Amino acid sequence: MNVYQAYYFRMYPNKEQQVKLNQFLGISRFIYNHYLSPKRRNL
C-alpha cells in the first residue's frame, strides 16, 4: 500500500522577483505551446 503526502509552499516574492518569475513563466508557456502545436495539428 502506497501512502502519498503532499507539501504546499507559499512564496512572497518582491517586485524584482515577480518580474523575473513572470518572464520565466511566459517563456515556458511559449515553448510548451510551440512544441505542442505540431502534435495537435496531426490529430
CHARMM internal coordinates of N, CA and C (Angstrom, degrees):
IC EDIT
DIST 1 N 1 CA 1.4439
DIST 1 CA 1 C 1.5262
ANGL 1 N 1 CA 1 C 109.45
DIST 1 C 2 N 1.3307
ANGL 1 CA 1 C 2 N 116.24
DIHE 1 N 1 CA 1 C 2 N 123.78
DIST 2 N 2 CA 1.4550
ANGL 1 C 2 N 2 CA 121.24
DIHE 1 CA 1 C 2 N 2 CA 179.26
DIST 2 CA 2 C 1.5200
ANGL 2 N 2 CA 2 C 110.26
DIHE 1 C 2 N 2 CA 2 C -92.77
DIST 2 C 3 N 1.3095
ANGL 2 CA 2 C 3 N 115.10
DIHE 2 N 2 CA 2 C 3 N 135.08
DIST 3 N 3 CA 1.4574
ANGL 2 C 3 N 3 CA 120.83
DIHE 2 CA 2 C 3 N 3 CA 176.57
DIST 3 CA 3 C 1.5281
ANGL 3 N 3 CA 3 C 107.02
DIHE 2 C 3 N 3 CA 3 C -116.50
DIST 3 C 4 N 1.3111
ANGL 3 CA 3 C 4 N 116.06
DIHE 3 N 3 CA 3 C 4 N 124.78
DIST 4 N 4 CA 1.4588
ANGL 3 C 4 N 4 CA 121.39
DIHE 3 CA 3 C 4 N 4 CA -179.35
DIST 4 CA 4 C 1.5146
ANGL 4 N 4 CA 4 C 109.65
DIHE 3 C 4 N 4 CA 4 C -108.30
DIST 4 C 5 N 1.3123
ANGL 4 CA 4 C 5 N 114.95
DIHE 4 N 4 CA 4 C 5 N 143.78
DIST 5 N 5 CA 1.4543
ANGL 4 C 5 N 5 CA 120.02
DIHE 4 CA 4 C 5 N 5 CA 179.08
DIST 5 CA 5 C 1.5222
ANGL 5 N 5 CA 5 C 108.13
DIHE 4 C 5 N 5 CA 5 C -129.58
DIST 5 C 6 N 1.3094
ANGL 5 CA 5 C 6 N 116.00
DIHE 5 N 5 CA 5 C 6 N 136.99
DIST 6 N 6 CA 1.4619
ANGL 5 C 6 N 6 CA 120.93
DIHE 5 CA 5 C 6 N 6 CA -178.64
DIST 6 CA 6 C 1.5225
ANGL 6 N 6 CA 6 C 110.01
DIHE 5 C 6 N 6 CA 6 C -107.79
DIST 6 C 7 N 1.3192
ANGL 6 CA 6 C 7 N 114.23
DIHE 6 N 6 CA 6 C 7 N 147.38
DIST 7 N 7 CA 1.4567
ANGL 6 C 7 N 7 CA 121.12
DIHE 6 CA 6 C 7 N 7 CA 175.33
DIST 7 CA 7 C 1.5185
ANGL 7 N 7 CA 7 C 108.29
DIHE 6 C 7 N 7 CA 7 C -120.89
DIST 7 C 8 N 1.2922
ANGL 7 CA 7 C 8 N 116.95
DIHE 7 N 7 CA 7 C 8 N 138.35
DIST 8 N 8 CA 1.4598
ANGL 7 C 8 N 8 CA 122.31
DIHE 7 CA 7 C 8 N 8 CA 178.44
DIST 8 CA 8 C 1.5220
ANGL 8 N 8 CA 8 C 108.61
DIHE 7 C 8 N 8 CA 8 C -119.56
DIST 8 C 9 N 1.3208
ANGL 8 CA 8 C 9 N 114.98
DIHE 8 N 8 CA 8 C 9 N 135.12
DIST 9 N 9 CA 1.4508
ANGL 8 C 9 N 9 CA 120.75
DIHE 8 CA 8 C 9 N 9 CA 179.86
DIST 9 CA 9 C 1.5137
ANGL 9 N 9 CA 9 C 109.15
DIHE 8 C 9 N 9 CA 9 C -124.99
DIST 9 C 10 N 1.3035
ANGL 9 CA 9 C 10 N 116.39
DIHE 9 N 9 CA 9 C 10 N 146.35
DIST 10 N 10 CA 1.4582
ANGL 9 C 10 N 10 CA 121.65
DIHE 9 CA 9 C 10 N 10 CA 177.40
DIST 10 CA 10 C 1.5212
ANGL 10 N 10 CA 10 C 107.34
DIHE 9 C 10 N 10 CA 10 C -117.00
DIST 10 C 11 N 1.3238
ANGL 10 CA 10 C 11 N 116.07
DIHE 10 N 10 CA 10 C 11 N 132.69
DIST 11 N 11 CA 1.4630
ANGL 10 C 11 N 11 CA 120.90
DIHE 10 CA 10 C 11 N 11 CA 179.66
DIST 11 CA 11 C 1.5212
ANGL 11 N 11 CA 11 C 109.18
DIHE 10 C 11 N 11 CA 11 C -107.29
DIST 11 C 12 N 1.3118
ANGL 11 CA 11 C 12 N 116.22
DIHE 11 N 11 CA 11 C 12 N 143.33
DIST 12 N 12 CA 1.4557
ANGL 11 C 12 N 12 CA 122.52
DIHE 11 CA 11 C 12 N 12 CA 175.92
DIST 12 CA 12 C 1.5328
ANGL 12 N 12 CA 12 C 108.27
DIHE 11 C 12 N 12 CA 12 C -126.25
DIST 12 C 13 N 1.3396
ANGL 12 CA 12 C 13 N 117.04
DIHE 12 N 12 CA 12 C 13 N 74.77
DIST 13 N 13 CA 1.4712
ANGL 12 C 13 N 13 CA 119.18
DIHE 12 CA 12 C 13 N 13 CA -176.95
DIST 13 CA 13 C 1.5274
ANGL 13 N 13 CA 13 C 111.28
DIHE 12 C 13 N 13 CA 13 C -75.25
DIST 13 C 14 N 1.3395
ANGL 13 CA 13 C 14 N 115.03
DIHE 13 N 13 CA 13 C 14 N 151.66
DIST 14 N 14 CA 1.4584
ANGL 13 C 14 N 14 CA 118.94
DIHE 13 CA 13 C 14 N 14 CA 173.97
DIST 14 CA 14 C 1.5354
ANGL 14 N 14 CA 14 C 108.78
DIHE 13 C 14 N 14 CA 14 C -81.10
DIST 14 C 15 N 1.3027
ANGL 14 CA 14 C 15 N 118.24
DIHE 14 N 14 CA 14 C 15 N -179.59
DIST 15 N 15 CA 1.4755
ANGL 14 C 15 N 15 CA 121.64
DIHE 14 CA 14 C 15 N 15 CA -174.03
DIST 15 CA 15 C 1.5257
ANGL 15 N 15 CA 15 C 111.81
DIHE 14 C 15 N 15 CA 15 C -60.33
DIST 15 C 16 N 1.3110
ANGL 15 CA 15 C 16 N 117.20
DIHE 15 N 15 CA 15 C 16 N -43.19
DIST 16 N 16 CA 1.4694
ANGL 15 C 16 N 16 CA 120.41
DIHE 15 CA 15 C 16 N 16 CA -179.22
DIST 16 CA 16 C 1.5281
ANGL 16 N 16 CA 16 C 110.60
DIHE 15 C 16 N 16 CA 16 C -63.71
DIST 16 C 17 N 1.3173
ANGL 16 CA 16 C 17 N 116.50
DIHE 16 N 16 CA 16 C 17 N -42.26
DIST 17 N 17 CA 1.4599
ANGL 16 C 17 N 17 CA 120.58
DIHE 16 CA 16 C 17 N 17 CA 178.42
DIST 17 CA 17 C 1.5195
ANGL 17 N 17 CA 17 C 111.57
DIHE 16 C 17 N 17 CA 17 C -67.09
DIST 17 C 18 N 1.3352
ANGL 17 CA 17 C 18 N 117.74
DIHE 17 N 17 CA 17 C 18 N -35.36
DIST 18 N 18 CA 1.4646
ANGL 17 C 18 N 18 CA 121.10
DIHE 17 CA 17 C 18 N 18 CA 176.68
DIST 18 CA 18 C 1.5218
ANGL 18 N 18 CA 18 C 110.75
DIHE 17 C 18 N 18 CA 18 C -61.88
DIST 18 C 19 N 1.3271
ANGL 18 CA 18 C 19 N 116.37
DIHE 18 N 18 CA 18 C 19 N -42.49
DIST 19 N 19 CA 1.4659
ANGL 18 C 19 N 19 CA 120.29
DIHE 18 CA 18 C 19 N 19 CA 179.08
DIST 19 CA 19 C 1.5248
ANGL 19 N 19 CA 19 C 110.18
DIHE 18 C 19 N 19 CA 19 C -62.55
DIST 19 C 20 N 1.3237
ANGL 19 CA 19 C 20 N 117.07
DIHE 19 N 19 CA 19 C 20 N -45.97
DIST 20 N 20 CA 1.4707
ANGL 19 C 20 N 20 CA 120.86
DIHE 19 CA 19 C 20 N 20 CA -179.87
DIST 20 CA 20 C 1.5324
ANGL 20 N 20 CA 20 C 111.23
DIHE 19 C 20 N 20 CA 20 C -64.27
DIST 20 C 21 N 1.3287
ANGL 20 CA 20 C 21 N 117.77
DIHE 20 N 20 CA 20 C 21 N -41.17
DIST 21 N 21 CA 1.4636
ANGL 20 C 21 N 21 CA 120.45
DIHE 20 CA 20 C 21 N 21 CA 178.44
DIST 21 CA 21 C 1.5263
ANGL 21 N 21 CA 21 C 111.36
DIHE 20 C 21 N 21 CA 21 C -63.66
DIST 21 C 22 N 1.3352
ANGL 21 CA 21 C 22 N 116.40
DIHE 21 N 21 CA 21 C 22 N -43.21
DIST 22 N 22 CA 1.4656
ANGL 21 C 22 N 22 CA 119.70
DIHE 21 CA 21 C 22 N 22 CA 178.96
DIST 22 CA 22 C 1.5145
ANGL 22 N 22 CA 22 C 111.41
DIHE 21 C 22 N 22 CA 22 C -63.60
DIST 22 C 23 N 1.3321
ANGL 22 CA 22 C 23 N 118.01
DIHE 22 N 22 CA 22 C 23 N -39.08
DIST 23 N 23 CA 1.4615
ANGL 22 C 23 N 23 CA 120.84
DIHE 22 CA 22 C 23 N 23 CA 177.19
DIST 23 CA 23 C 1.5242
ANGL 23 N 23 CA 23 C 110.33
DIHE 22 C 23 N 23 CA 23 C -64.29
DIST 23 C 24 N 1.3221
ANGL 23 CA 23 C 24 N 116.61
DIHE 23 N 23 CA 23 C 24 N -46.70
DIST 24 N 24 CA 1.4570
ANGL 23 C 24 N 24 CA 121.09
DIHE 23 CA 23 C 24 N 24 CA -179.24
DIST 24 CA 24 C 1.5220
ANGL 24 N 24 CA 24 C 111.64
DIHE 23 C 24 N 24 CA 24 C -61.60
DIST 24 C 25 N 1.3387
ANGL 24 CA 24 C 25 N 116.66
DIHE 24 N 24 CA 24 C 25 N -45.76
DIST 25 N 25 CA 1.4619
ANGL 24 C 25 N 25 CA 119.96
DIHE 24 CA 24 C 25 N 25 CA -179.27
DIST 25 CA 25 C 1.5219
ANGL 25 N 25 CA 25 C 112.02
DIHE 24 C 25 N 25 CA 25 C -67.94
DIST 25 C 26 N 1.3253
ANGL 25 CA 25 C 26 N 117.30
DIHE 25 N 25 CA 25 C 26 N -35.39
DIST 26 N 26 CA 1.4606
ANGL 25 C 26 N 26 CA 120.74
DIHE 25 CA 25 C 26 N 26 CA 177.09
DIST 26 CA 26 C 1.5112
ANGL 26 N 26 CA 26 C 111.59
DIHE 25 C 26 N 26 CA 26 C -64.21
DIST 26 C 27 N 1.3323
ANGL 26 CA 26 C 27 N 116.39
DIHE 26 N 26 CA 26 C 27 N -43.51
DIST 27 N 27 CA 1.4647
ANGL 26 C 27 N 27 CA 120.83
DIHE 26 CA 26 C 27 N 27 CA 178.53
DIST 27 CA 27 C 1.5269
ANGL 27 N 27 CA 27 C 110.30
DIHE 26 C 27 N 27 CA 27 C -66.03
DIST 27 C 28 N 1.3320
ANGL 27 CA 27 C 28 N 116.23
DIHE 27 N 27 CA 27 C 28 N -40.77
DIST 28 N 28 CA 1.4703
ANGL 27 C 28 N 28 CA 120.28
DIHE 27 CA 27 C 28 N 28 CA 179.49
DIST 28 CA 28 C 1.5213
ANGL 28 N 28 CA 28 C 111.12
DIHE 27 C 28 N 28 CA 28 C -62.03
DIST 28 C 29 N 1.3349
ANGL 28 CA 28 C 29 N 117.36
DIHE 28 N 28 CA 28 C 29 N -43.54
DIST 29 N 29 CA 1.4735
ANGL 28 C 29 N 29 CA 120.85
DIHE 28 CA 28 C 29 N 29 CA 178.20
DIST 29 CA 29 C 1.5222
ANGL 29 N 29 CA 29 C 110.61
DIHE 28 C 29 N 29 CA 29 C -62.40
DIST 29 C 30 N 1.3337
ANGL 29 CA 29 C 30 N 116.44
DIHE 29 N 29 CA 29 C 30 N -42.43
DIST 30 N 30 CA 1.4569
ANGL 29 C 30 N 30 CA 119.91
DIHE 29 CA 29 C 30 N 30 CA -179.97
DIST 30 CA 30 C 1.5229
ANGL 30 N 30 CA 30 C 111.08
DIHE 29 C 30 N 30 CA 30 C -60.95
DIST 30 C 31 N 1.3230
ANGL 30 CA 30 C 31 N 117.06
DIHE 30 N 30 CA 30 C 31 N -47.13
DIST 31 N 31 CA 1.4702
ANGL 30 C 31 N 31 CA 120.87
DIHE 30 CA 30 C 31 N 31 CA -178.70
DIST 31 CA 31 C 1.5231
ANGL 31 N 31 CA 31 C 110.66
DIHE 30 C 31 N 31 CA 31 C -64.33
DIST 31 C 32 N 1.3382
ANGL 31 CA 31 C 32 N 116.90
DIHE 31 N 31 CA 31 C 32 N -43.97
DIST 32 N 32 CA 1.4582
ANGL 31 C 32 N 32 CA 120.79
DIHE 31 CA 31 C 32 N 32 CA 179.12
DIST 32 CA 32 C 1.5274
ANGL 32 N 32 CA 32 C 110.65
DIHE 31 C 32 N 32 CA 32 C -59.33
DIST 32 C 33 N 1.3189
ANGL 32 CA 32 C 33 N 116.92
DIHE 32 N 32 CA 32 C 33 N -49.24
DIST 33 N 33 CA 1.4650
ANGL 32 C 33 N 33 CA 120.83
DIHE 32 CA 32 C 33 N 33 CA -178.79
DIST 33 CA 33 C 1.5219
ANGL 33 N 33 CA 33 C 112.06
DIHE 32 C 33 N 33 CA 33 C -67.42
DIST 33 C 34 N 1.3281
ANGL 33 CA 33 C 34 N 116.85
DIHE 33 N 33 CA 33 C 34 N -34.26
DIST 34 N 34 CA 1.4637
ANGL 33 C 34 N 34 CA 120.98
DIHE 33 CA 33 C 34 N 34 CA 179.14
DIST 34 CA 34 C 1.5309
ANGL 34 N 34 CA 34 C 110.78
DIHE 33 C 34 N 34 CA 34 C -61.35
DIST 34 C 35 N 1.3289
ANGL 34 CA 34 C 35 N 116.70
DIHE 34 N 34 CA 34 C 35 N -45.89
DIST 35 N 35 CA 1.4625
ANGL 34 C 35 N 35 CA 119.93
DIHE 34 CA 34 C 35 N 35 CA -178.44
DIST 35 CA 35 C 1.5253
ANGL 35 N 35 CA 35 C 112.55
DIHE 34 C 35 N 35 CA 35 C -83.07
DIST 35 C 36 N 1.3101
ANGL 35 CA 35 C 36 N 118.83
DIHE 35 N 35 CA 35 C 36 N -16.47
DIST 36 N 36 CA 1.4530
ANGL 35 C 36 N 36 CA 121.89
DIHE 35 CA 35 C 36 N 36 CA 176.85
DIST 36 CA 36 C 1.5278
ANGL 36 N 36 CA 36 C 111.33
DIHE 35 C 36 N 36 CA 36 C -79.50
DIST 36 C 37 N 1.3085
ANGL 36 CA 36 C 37 N 117.75
DIHE 36 N 36 CA 36 C 37 N -33.65
DIST 37 N 37 CA 1.4641
ANGL 36 C 37 N 37 CA 120.68
DIHE 36 CA 36 C 37 N 37 CA -173.99
DIST 37 CA 37 C 1.5354
ANGL 37 N 37 CA 37 C 114.30
DIHE 36 C 37 N 37 CA 37 C -60.05
DIST 37 C 38 N 1.3427
ANGL 37 CA 37 C 38 N 121.36
DIHE 37 N 37 CA 37 C 38 N -40.97
DIST 38 N 38 CA 1.4734
ANGL 37 C 38 N 38 CA 117.96
DIHE 37 CA 37 C 38 N 38 CA 177.19
DIST 38 CA 38 C 1.5295
ANGL 38 N 38 CA 38 C 112.43
DIHE 37 C 38 N 38 CA 38 C -62.85
DIST 38 C 39 N 1.3255
ANGL 38 CA 38 C 39 N 116.88
DIHE 38 N 38 CA 38 C 39 N -34.17
DIST 39 N 39 CA 1.4573
ANGL 38 C 39 N 39 CA 118.83
DIHE 38 CA 38 C 39 N 39 CA 178.47
DIST 39 CA 39 C 1.5204
ANGL 39 N 39 CA 39 C 111.17
DIHE 38 C 39 N 39 CA 39 C -67.91
DIST 39 C 40 N 1.3184
ANGL 39 CA 39 C 40 N 117.52
DIHE 39 N 39 CA 39 C 40 N -37.10
DIST 40 N 40 CA 1.4661
ANGL 39 C 40 N 40 CA 121.13
DIHE 39 CA 39 C 40 N 40 CA -179.42
DIST 40 CA 40 C 1.5352
ANGL 40 N 40 CA 40 C 110.94
DIHE 39 C 40 N 40 CA 40 C -71.40
DIST 40 C 41 N 1.3158
ANGL 40 CA 40 C 41 N 117.67
DIHE 40 N 40 CA 40 C 41 N -31.13
DIST 41 N 41 CA 1.4718
ANGL 40 C 41 N 41 CA 120.22
DIHE 40 CA 40 C 41 N 41 CA 179.76
DIST 41 CA 41 C 1.5191
ANGL 41 N 41 CA 41 C 111.62
DIHE 40 C 41 N 41 CA 41 C -68.64
DIST 41 C 42 N 1.3327
ANGL 41 CA 41 C 42 N 116.74
DIHE 41 N 41 CA 41 C 42 N -26.98
DIST 42 N 42 CA 1.4645
ANGL 41 C 42 N 42 CA 121.16
DIHE 41 CA 41 C 42 N 42 CA -177.55
DIST 42 CA 42 C 1.5264
ANGL 42 N 42 CA 42 C 111.84
DIHE 41 C 42 N 42 CA 42 C -81.65
DIST 42 C 43 N 1.3067
ANGL 42 CA 42 C 43 N 118.35
DIHE 42 N 42 CA 42 C 43 N -9.60
DIST 43 N 43 CA 1.4791
ANGL 42 C 43 N 43 CA 119.82
DIHE 42 CA 42 C 43 N 43 CA -178.76
DIST 43 CA 43 C 1.4979
ANGL 43 N 43 CA 43 C 112.22
DIHE 42 C 43 N 43 CA 43 C -76.37
END
COOR INIT
IC SEED 1 N 1 CA 1 C
IC BUILD
